[in-house]
Amino acid sequence: MKKEVHPEYQEVLFVDSSTGHRFVCGSTLKTDEKEVFEGKEYPVCRISISSSSHPFFTGSKGLVDAEGRVDKFRKRYQAKNESVKKDVEEDAEAFDKKPSKSKKI
């Protein structure tokens, strides 16, 4: 590896702005802000969302809303799919009723 090319890897304190949840993770992120966490000083990165505030991990209402959108999509296209299936069945019946034009030898 070339020297002085790669950023320094260090432990960084990430703070969720919405819940105040804090966790330490390795990163090359450089910040001027520092904070003491569990007796050790870390550079701090404030984030707007983390696993403690994201609807997927918390199971909050945002996930229910997503399910509603899926149901809405299915209802909207269900009628269209049924009409397409009906057209295909009608075409298949019409094809079966056509007389055969093959010649017998």
Secondary structure, DSSP 8 states (H G I E B T S, - for coil): --TTTS---EEEEEEETTT--EEEEEE----S-EEEETTEEEEEEEES--TTT-HHHHT-HHHHHHHHHHHHHHHHHHHHHHHHHHHHHHHHHHHHHS-------
